[in-house]
Amino acid sequence: MLTKEQCYEQLLLGKTVKSESWLSPIRDKAGTRAQALNFPTAKQDDWRFTDLSPLFQHGFHPVDSYASVTLADIASLLIPGSIRLVFVDGCYASQLSDLEQAGAGVTVASLVEHSGDAQVEANFAQHALFDQDTFAALNTRFFEDGAFVHVTGETATPIHILNIATKRDTSSAIYPRCLVVMAANGRATVIEDYAGLNDGINFSNAVTEVVLNDDAQLQHVRVQREDKSAFHIGHCSVDAARGSVYTSTALAFGARVSRHDLHVTLRGEGAKVTLNGLALIGGRQIADTHTRIDHATPRCISHQLHKCIADGSAHAIFSGKIMVREGASGTDSAQSSRNLLLSGKAHIDTQPQLEIFNDDVSCKHGATIGQIDADALFFLKSRGLTEERARNLLTHAFAAEIIDMIPVPSLVESLGRTILERMNGNSAGGVSK
């Protein structure tokens, strides 16, 4: 087992990545910050519940060759009728992508190939700041390629960004990157999907930046379903302008240790954000979700519902902070954390927080942690269901409230099957072993 410092030093030995002239100074600055930082520890308040020590057992290396993946290999992950952008181990795979349905007003492309685009240069690394964020600094320094989405009109066709991690002979470090820019009055649905092929230990360090201009609307779905042995750290920063609407549904199913930081700034009057989240874990998995909603201007609305389901010896963490700044009068905000323990060894920490610096606001939050309702379980058993079947049915119903909010029926159906499969394979006491 490596020490924390040895594991981090090995990540810093990432290969040199080619850059456009405007990007080189950003990479250099990120590299300097990465050299000065290190992995966070439990002494830092935002990380006090998250045990990263399993990460240090592996010496992660940058990907230096890319696996050959076919459409047949990823057939079960595809969303019919979508605009599809595929990355394999962080590298753009044009042969697996399908951009034909991207009509007028919709750009879906490789970030590197559009590095000269004015929107890329204006927004890249301007929202997911890396000065004090170790993982954002590493990603900005070492990312190979990423997704660029620019919507100036309206599209009903979902945009599917599929990030595939493949089995490697050695532990691989992958740096997915995504930039979504919604022009004024733009409308779109973007699905950010992280999945693994076969068993394999890899470390995905993902960064996403989302920019919504005036009156834009974005449905953003994030699915993390990587291999049970993987490690996943994700960061998403959202900037919402006047009258914009941002709706997020974030799901965490996979990885030995996963973390998702979602920061939303409501900087324009009348902006609205809805955050829905679900962590479904078992075995020895750790899933950590940290959100921050920053009400920076008046008359903005935020609603949040996050659920955790933990079985086996799993540990789920939710920390949600709502900040209402001075002058942000008329703020309307509500936050709910609802959590389900399926075993006596599972553990859930939930920490809803409010920081309010204005009197003229309506803010509320609440949290619950409990087990399956005994009366509901008794009712189903009295109707002839076995206890295992009844427990699985109630657990699926608890999760389905979040899944059903996804505006893509085929994805809802696919994820529903995933939950049922995990529940049906749960007789040994763990959603993921």
KOLKE-219657 format. One record per residue (C-alpha): z, y, x; residue in three letters. Coordinates in pm, whole numbers. Layout:
% KOLKE-219657
z, y, x, resn
Z, Y, X, ALA $
...
//
This chain:
% KOLKE-219657
z, y, x, resn
0, 0, 0, MET $
-97, 339, 132, LEU $
139, 633, 128, THR $
60, 921, -104, LYS $
-48, 1129, 196, GLU $
-275, 856, 336, GLN $
-445, 805, 0, CYS $
-504, 1178, -34, TYR $
-634, 1215, 321, GLU $
-885, 940, 255, GLN $
-1017, 1125, -51, LEU $
-1064, 1434, 163, LEU $
-1306, 1238, 383, LEU $
-1568, 1250, 108, GLY $
-1929, 1263, 216, LYS $
-2118, 1589, 254, THR $
-2300, 1682, -67, VAL $
-2610, 1901, -69, LYS $
-2570, 2240, -238, SER $
-2780, 2528, -355, GLU $
-2707, 2856, -177, SER $
-2500, 2994, -465, TRP $
-2296, 2671, -488, LEU $
-2210, 2629, -119, SER $
-1942, 2905, -111, PRO $
-1779, 2753, -421, ILE $
-1774, 2407, -263, ARG $
-1633, 2549, 59, ASP $
-1357, 2736, -123, LYS $
-1270, 2428, -327, ALA $
-1259, 2220, -9, GLY $
-1021, 2466, 153, THR $
-790, 2453, -149, ARG $
-808, 2073, -157, ALA $
-703, 2063, 209, GLN $
-401, 2281, 128, ALA $
-295, 2083, -179, LEU $
-184, 1724, -233, ASN $
-127, 1488, -523, PHE $
120, 1628, -777, PRO $
467, 1473, -791, THR $
737, 1420, -1051, ALA $
908, 1733, -917, LYS $
637, 1939, -1090, GLN $
724, 1988, -1456, ASP $
374, 1905, -1586, ASP $
381, 1572, -1403, TRP $
745, 1466, -1439, ARG $
667, 1188, -1688, PHE $
355, 1056, -1512, THR $
389, 787, -1247, ASP $
91, 815, -1013, LEU $
224, 558, -766, SER $
-22, 284, -882, PRO $
-300, 516, -763, LEU $
-165, 514, -409, PHE $
-207, 137, -371, GLN $
-579, 186, -316, HIS $
-779, 364, -49, GLY $
-1057, 532, -243, PHE $
-1393, 600, -78, HIS $
-1679, 818, -200, PRO $
-1974, 635, -352, VAL $
-2248, 603, -89, ASP $
-2487, 377, -282, SER $
-2567, 349, -649, TYR $
-2573, 29, -852, ALA $
-2881, -84, -1038, SER $
-2804, -61, -1411, VAL $
-3043, -147, -1692, THR $
-3053, -40, -2056, LEU $
-2954, -395, -2149, ALA $
-2635, -356, -1944, ASP $
-2524, -54, -2147, ILE $
-2675, -148, -2485, ALA $
-2336, -179, -2653, SER $
-2246, 177, -2549, LEU $
-2558, 352, -2678, LEU $
-2557, 576, -2986, ILE $
-2877, 530, -3187, PRO $
-3081, 843, -3238, GLY $
-2886, 1053, -2990, SER $
-3001, 1277, -2706, ILE $
-2877, 1071, -2412, ARG $
-2787, 1172, -2058, LEU $
-2661, 886, -1836, VAL $
-2477, 898, -1505, PHE $
-2404, 591, -1295, VAL $
-2115, 631, -1051, ASP $
-2159, 1008, -1078, GLY $
-2535, 1006, -1011, CYS $
-2791, 1108, -1274, TYR $
-2991, 808, -1399, ALA $
-3313, 945, -1547, SER $
-3446, 596, -1626, GLN $
-3150, 532, -1858, LEU $
-3155, 874, -2022, SER $
-3347, 976, -2333, ASP $
-3407, 1349, -2377, LEU $
-3706, 1335, -2609, GLU $
-3515, 1452, -2913, GLN $
-3390, 1767, -2743, ALA $
-3598, 2018, -2936, GLY $
-3637, 2393, -2907, ALA $
-3317, 2575, -2830, GLY $
-3149, 2268, -2676, VAL $
-3133, 2205, -2301, THR $
-2978, 1876, -2189, VAL $
-3031, 1807, -1821, ALA $
-2896, 1729, -1477, SER $
-2669, 2009, -1359, LEU $
-2809, 1996, -1005, VAL $
-3169, 2011, -1128, GLU $
-3081, 2328, -1325, HIS $
-2869, 2487, -1055, SER $
-3089, 2797, -1061, GLY $
-3029, 2852, -1432, ASP $
-2855, 3182, -1503, ALA $
-2607, 3014, -1739, GLN $
-2509, 2760, -1475, VAL $
-2449, 3019, -1205, GLU $
-2259, 3245, -1445, ALA $
-2023, 2978, -1578, ASN $
-1983, 2699, -1323, PHE $
-1625, 2684, -1183, ALA $
-1534, 3001, -1374, GLN $
-1317, 2830, -1636, HIS $
-1178, 2512, -1477, ALA $
-1004, 2692, -1195, LEU $
-916, 2491, -886, PHE $
-679, 2724, -700, ASP $
-370, 2524, -799, GLN $
-528, 2211, -943, ASP $
-570, 1933, -688, THR $
-809, 1726, -897, PHE $
-1029, 2018, -1000, ALA $
-1054, 2119, -634, ALA $
-1159, 1768, -527, LEU $
-1416, 1746, -805, ASN $
-1568, 2085, -727, THR $
-1596, 1996, -360, ARG $
-1738, 1647, -393, PHE $
-1922, 1610, -727, PHE $
-2269, 1462, -682, GLU $
-2426, 1573, -1010, ASP $
-2327, 1652, -1366, GLY $
-2442, 1727, -1718, ALA $
-2568, 2065, -1829, PHE $
-2593, 2140, -2200, VAL $
-2717, 2477, -2326, HIS $
-2765, 2526, -2700, VAL $
-2919, 2846, -2830, THR $
-3004, 2718, -3178, GLY $
-2875, 2439, -3399, GLU $
-2916, 2065, -3356, THR $
-2800, 1789, -3588, ALA $
-2881, 1525, -3324, THR $
-2568, 1429, -3126, PRO $
-2578, 1477, -2750, ILE $
-2438, 1171, -2571, HIS $
-2324, 1214, -2210, ILE $
-2255, 862, -2086, LEU $
-2069, 820, -1756, ASN $
-2079, 463, -1625, ILE $
-1850, 334, -1351, ALA $
-1972, 8, -1196, THR $
-1797, -268, -1009, LYS $
-1775, -189, -637, ARG $
-1678, -399, -334, ASP $
-1437, -123, -234, THR $
-1242, 124, -444, SER $
-1475, 407, -539, SER $
-1402, 773, -608, ALA $
-1636, 922, -870, ILE $
-1656, 1288, -969, TYR $
-1822, 1341, -1309, PRO $
-1897, 1704, -1397, ARG $
-2005, 1865, -1724, CYS $
-2092, 2221, -1831, LEU $
-2156, 2302, -2197, VAL $
-2267, 2654, -2294, VAL $
-2306, 2739, -2661, MET $
-2502, 3059, -2724, ALA $
-2410, 3291, -3010, ALA $
-2444, 3105, -3344, ASN $
-2529, 2778, -3167, GLY $
-2432, 2448, -3338, ARG $
-2402, 2106, -3172, ALA $
-2209, 1780, -3134, THR $
-2143, 1662, -2779, VAL $
-2001, 1317, -2699, ILE $
-1853, 1283, -2352, GLU $
-1816, 910, -2286, ASP $
-1652, 732, -1990, TYR $
-1699, 355, -1965, ALA $
-1689, 78, -1705, GLY $
-1915, -220, -1640, LEU $
-1731, -540, -1547, ASN $
-1396, -541, -1374, ASP $
-1346, -302, -1088, GLY $
-1101, -54, -943, ILE $
-1238, 297, -933, ASN $
-1106, 648, -958, PHE $
-1289, 885, -1195, SER $
-1196, 1250, -1148, ASN $
-1379, 1442, -1421, ALA $
-1408, 1814, -1489, VAL $
-1566, 1972, -1798, THR $
-1619, 2338, -1880, GLU $
-1708, 2455, -2231, VAL $
-1816, 2808, -2321, VAL $
-1854, 2916, -2683, LEU $
-2010, 3255, -2742, ASN $
-1970, 3454, -3065, ASP $
-1979, 3243, -3385, ASP $
-2084, 2925, -3201, ALA $
-1962, 2589, -3328, GLN $
-1908, 2275, -3122, LEU $
-1788, 1929, -3218, GLN $
-1667, 1778, -2889, HIS $
-1585, 1407, -2876, VAL $
-1431, 1259, -2561, ARG $
-1400, 880, -2525, VAL $
-1225, 728, -2223, GLN $
-1274, 349, -2230, ARG $
-1295, 256, -1865, GLU $
-1184, -75, -1717, ASP $
-817, -168, -1745, LYS $
-785, -153, -1364, SER $
-942, 192, -1328, ALA $
-781, 531, -1277, PHE $
-898, 835, -1469, HIS $
-803, 1201, -1436, ILE $
-985, 1447, -1662, GLY $
-971, 1822, -1703, HIS $
-1144, 2028, -1972, CYS $
-1133, 2408, -2002, SER $
-1267, 2578, -2314, VAL $
-1339, 2948, -2358, ASP $
-1381, 3047, -2726, ALA $
-1527, 3387, -2818, ALA $
-1511, 3583, -3145, ARG $
-1555, 3376, -3458, GLY $
-1632, 3056, -3270, SER $
-1517, 2712, -3387, VAL $
-1421, 2436, -3143, TYR $
-1329, 2091, -3274, THR $
-1219, 1823, -3027, SER $
-1150, 1453, -3079, THR $
-1021, 1292, -2759, ALA $
-959, 918, -2733, LEU $
-791, 726, -2448, ALA $
-824, 347, -2456, PHE $
-885, 236, -2097, GLY $
-763, 276, -1738, ALA $
-444, 164, -1568, ARG $
-343, 530, -1539, VAL $
-520, 807, -1729, SER $
-456, 1177, -1770, ARG $
-640, 1437, -1978, HIS $
-568, 1808, -1945, ASP $
-728, 2019, -2219, LEU $
-693, 2396, -2197, HIS $
-836, 2617, -2471, VAL $
-838, 2997, -2456, THR $
-901, 3180, -2783, LEU $
-1018, 3506, -2634, ARG $
-1219, 3635, -2932, GLY $
-1075, 3751, -3263, GLU $
-1105, 3501, -3545, GLY $
-1176, 3200, -3320, ALA $
-1063, 2861, -3450, LYS $
-973, 2541, -3267, VAL $
-890, 2193, -3398, THR $
-764, 1931, -3153, LEU $
-738, 1566, -3259, ASN $
-624, 1303, -3012, GLY $
-542, 933, -2987, LEU $
-405, 717, -2706, ALA $
-413, 341, -2773, LEU $
-263, 149, -2481, ILE $
-73, -167, -2391, GLY $
21, -387, -2099, GLY $
129, -161, -1812, ARG $
-106, 124, -1895, GLN $
-5, 488, -1863, ILE $
-185, 751, -2072, ALA $
-93, 1117, -2038, ASP $
-234, 1399, -2251, THR $
-152, 1761, -2173, HIS $
-294, 2038, -2392, THR $
-258, 2415, -2385, ARG $
-385, 2645, -2659, ILE $
-378, 3011, -2556, ASP $
-393, 3258, -2846, HIS $
-502, 3563, -2648, ALA $
-636, 3776, -2936, THR $
-546, 3848, -3301, PRO $
-617, 3637, -3609, ARG $
-702, 3309, -3441, CYS $
-628, 2965, -3586, ILE $
-532, 2641, -3412, SER $
-452, 2302, -3564, HIS $
-357, 1997, -3360, GLN $
-282, 1633, -3443, LEU $
-214, 1388, -3160, HIS $
-121, 1021, -3195, LYS $
-3, 764, -2943, CYS $
14, 387, -2998, ILE $
193, 197, -2722, ALA $
243, -179, -2689, ASP $
359, -411, -2413, GLY $
526, -209, -2137, SER $
290, 85, -2176, ALA $
392, 448, -2136, HIS $
226, 725, -2336, ALA $
290, 1094, -2279, ILE $
194, 1394, -2489, PHE $
272, 1752, -2391, SER $
125, 2024, -2608, GLY $
185, 2393, -2545, LYS $
85, 2670, -2784, ILE $
104, 3019, -2641, MET $
81, 3333, -2855, VAL $
38, 3638, -2639, ARG $
163, 3988, -2709, GLU $
-80, 4159, -2944, GLY $
-213, 3833, -3094, ALA $
-99, 3926, -3444, SER $
-202, 3714, -3741, GLY $
-199, 3391, -3540, THR $
-189, 3074, -3750, ASP $
-99, 2763, -3553, SER $
26, 2413, -3637, ALA $
89, 2116, -3409, GLN $
186, 1758, -3496, SER $
264, 1468, -3261, SER $
293, 1128, -3433, ARG $
366, 817, -3231, ASN $
389, 443, -3291, LEU $
580, 195, -3074, LEU $
464, -166, -3109, LEU $
713, -329, -2871, SER $
1065, -281, -2745, GLY $
943, -225, -2390, LYS $
685, 45, -2468, ALA $
778, 407, -2404, HIS $
650, 735, -2547, ILE $
745, 1085, -2434, ASP $
635, 1374, -2656, THR $
691, 1740, -2580, GLN $
550, 1994, -2828, PRO $
610, 2351, -2713, GLN $
573, 2702, -2851, LEU $
574, 3025, -2649, GLU $
548, 3321, -2886, ILE $
540, 3686, -2777, PHE $
447, 3837, -3114, ASN $
634, 3860, -3445, ASP $
346, 3862, -3694, ASP $
254, 3494, -3662, VAL $
278, 3161, -3844, SER $
354, 2878, -3601, CYS $
499, 2535, -3658, LYS $
523, 2205, -3474, HIS $
679, 1863, -3513, GLY $
701, 1522, -3351, ALA $
790, 1170, -3465, THR $
829, 841, -3279, ILE $
880, 521, -3473, GLY $
784, 161, -3536, GLN $
569, 6, -3807, ILE $
713, 80, -4148, ASP $
917, -223, -4256, ALA $
849, -171, -4629, ASP $
473, -152, -4573, ALA $
488, -463, -4356, LEU $
687, -649, -4623, PHE $
440, -544, -4892, PHE $
140, -679, -4702, LEU $
319, -1004, -4614, LYS $
409, -1050, -4980, SER $
37, -1034, -5056, ARG $
-32, -1332, -4831, GLY $
-105, -1173, -4492, LEU $
54, -1314, -4180, THR $
291, -1081, -3998, GLU $
45, -1042, -3710, GLU $
-243, -960, -3944, ARG $
-27, -715, -4140, ALA $
89, -538, -3823, ARG $
-267, -511, -3695, ASN $
-391, -372, -4025, LEU $
-121, -103, -4036, LEU $
-184, -12, -3671, THR $
-558, 19, -3735, HIS $
-493, 245, -4034, ALA $
-268, 465, -3818, PHE $
-543, 501, -3557, ALA $
-829, 536, -3806, ALA $
-707, 876, -3921, GLU $
-820, 1017, -3586, ILE $
-1131, 800, -3541, ILE $
-1265, 890, -3885, ASP $
-1275, 1259, -3788, MET $
-1566, 1194, -3550, ILE $
-1887, 1329, -3710, PRO $
-2108, 1042, -3583, VAL $
-2092, 741, -3821, PRO $
-2232, 487, -3574, SER $
-1972, 584, -3314, LEU $
-1693, 567, -3573, VAL $
-1804, 214, -3662, GLU $
-1823, 109, -3297, SER $
-1481, 249, -3210, LEU $
-1334, 93, -3522, GLY $
-1452, -247, -3400, ARG $
-1300, -176, -3060, THR $
-961, -107, -3215, ILE $
-977, -422, -3428, LEU $
-1073, -633, -3126, GLU $
-779, -498, -2931, ARG $
-544, -553, -3220, MET $
-669, -906, -3282, ASN $
-624, -986, -2913, GLY $
-270, -857, -2922, ASN $
-82, -1178, -2993, SER $
51, -1187, -2635, ALA $
199, -841, -2670, GLY $
-39, -586, -2523, GLY $
-343, -390, -2630, VAL $
-480, -407, -2275, SER $
-344, -639, -2016, LYS $
//
